[in-house]
């Protein structure tokens, strides 16, 4: 009775840490934890579940810090890719979770083209379809390899329509790169870098999407200036 009735255990402070995408006010409102509530009458599991309803929440942990403080620790999902939906942008994380639909486009994220998930399915809190999720697994490999040759930051969009021929757009180099599938990625990226270095001033397409074990030799096709 003392624990439930004493004002010593009334909540005086709610500390929220780890949130960047979600405001502290939004987290607090979702938790439904109020100041002056008794700390022992808070159902932390239900509060965690309510907070987890936000699409940006990856993990949440609520801790009672006696006598009068609640700590809410947030781990958020991060925006990794953009999808163009009519005039709007959908942000998804690396696992294909849809985080937000926005009018704003972020220049530091890669735009995914050729996705197969329908517009009706692309809603905050939902996930891309299985076909697109398989493409995202491939993209992680491609982007990891592109980072090793220091071109990842120059990739503005990737066409994922054909899993056997991913297409990278590098406007800073004035190039489009046909990567093919995820086989021989290290070799493909090295050959891509070699061609980029040799054709720095030329606009065109790089093809590294053939079968190396059958004698395919990567090549560059210059685009005629319009």
Secondary structure, 3 states (H helix, E strand, C coil): CHHHHCHHHECCEEEEECCCCCCHHHHHHHHCCCCCCEHHHCCHHHHHHHHCCCCCEEEEEEEEECCCEEEEEEEECCCCEEEEECCEEEEECCCCEEEEEECCCCCCCEEEECCCCCHHHCCCCCECCHHHHHHHHHHHHHHHHHHHCCCHHHCCEEECCCCCCEEEEECCCCEEEEEECCCCHHHHHHHHHHHHHHCCCCCEEEECCCCHHHCCCCEEEECCCC
